[in-house]
Amino acid sequence: LDPTETTDETTVTQPVDAPVTMGQTGKLRIAYTVNRSGILYITDPSQLPDYPELAGYDETYFQEHGLLLVTETVTSGSTNVEIQSIVVENGVATVTLDHKLPTGLGTADMATWLLWVEVDAGLDLTWVLSNPALRPDTENNQRY
């Protein structure tokens, strides 16, 4: 089907993939309770978890921007976790993480990180985390 093909009744428009522009990023180590790996696209400040580091994201910010939150549990607090890329294909935004291990000896403590990146508002996409370090302990793993 051509994206602008006209049928007898209506014009059908298919979504066109667009790049996701990544803005400022942030990271916070949060309490480890269970293995968590999740992603959430935030469009309103009422959806934000209660962390002081996110308090600056208010109604004004969300008028023109969105915020992508990622939780990621790793087997060592020494592992540096960052959002590497966001690739959109067929309406699915795939977020890839970068897990950098320390060059020397690392710690053996479990750690959960809350990562965020500023993105555009109005991104009607399905969000997927491509490479979590660990399998989540629960099906409902997007609790922040």
Secondary structure as UniProt FT lines:
FT   TURN            3..4
FT   STRAND          25..30
FT   STRAND          37..42
FT   HELIX           45..47
FT   HELIX           52..54
FT   TURN            55..56
FT   HELIX           59..64
FT   STRAND          65..74
FT   TURN            77..78
FT   STRAND          80..89
FT   TURN            90..91
FT   STRAND          92..100
FT   STRAND          111..120
FT   STRAND          126..129
//
